[in-house]
C-alpha cells in the first residue's frame, strides 16, 4: 500500500507548528507544506520515503528543525 501526502495538502496553513510524517508514507506532493510560516518542527519517521515534491517545504519557519531517520 502506497501512502502519500498530497500536493498542497497543508499549503498556507497558518496554525501548523509541527508535523510528524508517519513511517509508512512514501511520497510528499509538491507544495505540501508550502508557506506554513509557523511550522518549526518537521520530523520524518519514514525510511520508505522515495520522493518529495518541488517546493514541498518552501516558506516554512526560517529556524525550523528538520529530523530524518538514519
VENHU-V762141 format. One line per field, one symbol per residue. ss: DSSP state (~ for helix, > for strand, _ for the rest). phi: phi as a letter, one per 30 degrees, with the letter a starting at -180 (. if undefined). psi: psi as a letter, one per 40 degrees, with the letter a starting at -180 (. if undefined). A space follows every 10 residues. Layout:
BEGIN
ss=???
phi=???
psi=???
END
This chain:
BEGIN
ss=__>>>_____ _______>>> >___>>>>__ __________ >>>>______ >>________ ____>>>___
phi=.ccbcddheb eiddcdcabb dddcdcbbdd hebeiddcdc bbcccdccdc abdehdbdjd edcdcccbdd
psi=hhiihihfde hfheehdiih hidehdihii fdfhfgdehd hhhheheehd ihihfdfhei hdfihhhii.
END
